[in-house]
Amino acid sequence: MNQASPNTPFNSGGDPPGDLITTGRLSQYLGCSERHIFNLRRRGLPALEIGDMVRFDLAAVRLWLATQRRDASHPQSA
């Protein structure tokens, strides 16, 4: 597995498809807290559990996020 440096930016090609990243790296990429990543996992965000570690395939996460998009300018009615 290709291990990217913690200082490698995501848009530089440092995380090729299939590369696994940590919760911390994913929270940096998405600009949110690690707690929010945990909440997204409860909503279906794909993750791999390897022993007691959790890793994310960035390509799978991007695909999942694309399916979750909705137009923020038109809030859903309650």
DAGI-V122005 format. One record per residue. N is the residue number from 0. RES is the residue in one letter. SS is DSSP state (2 for helix, 1 for strand, 0 for the rest). OMEGA is omega as a letter, one per 40 degrees, with the letter a starting at -180 (none if undefined). Layout:
<<N RES SS OMEGA> <N RES SS OMEGA>>
This chain:
<<0 M 0 i> <1 N 0 a> <2 Q 0 i> <3 A 0 i> <4 S 0 i> <5 P 0 a> <6 N 0 a> <7 T 0 i> <8 P 0 a> <9 F 2 a> <10 N 2 a> <11 S 2 a> <12 G 0 a> <13 G 0 i> <14 D 0 a> <15 P 0 i> <16 P 0 i> <17 G 0 i> <18 D 0 a> <19 L 1 i> <20 I 1 a> <21 T 0 i> <22 T 2 i> <23 G 2 i> <24 R 2 i> <25 L 2 i> <26 S 2 i> <27 Q 2 a> <28 Y 2 a> <29 L 2 a> <30 G 0 a> <31 C 0 a> <32 S 0 i> <33 E 2 i> <34 R 2 i> <35 H 2 i> <36 I 2 i> <37 F 2 i> <38 N 2 i> <39 L 2 i> <40 R 2 i> <41 R 2 i> <42 R 0 i> <43 G 0 i> <44 L 0 a> <45 P 0 i> <46 A 0 i> <47 L 1 i> <48 E 1 a> <49 I 1 a> <50 G 0 i> <51 D 0 i> <52 M 1 i> <53 V 1 i> <54 R 1 a> <55 F 1 i> <56 D 1 a> <57 L 2 i> <58 A 2 i> <59 A 2 i> <60 V 2 i> <61 R 2 i> <62 L 2 i> <63 W 2 i> <64 L 2 i> <65 A 2 i> <66 T 2 a> <67 Q 2 a> <68 R 0 i> <69 R 0 a> <70 D 0 a> <71 A 0 a> <72 S 0 i> <73 H 0 a> <74 P 0 i> <75 Q 0 i> <76 S 0 a> <77 A 0 none>>
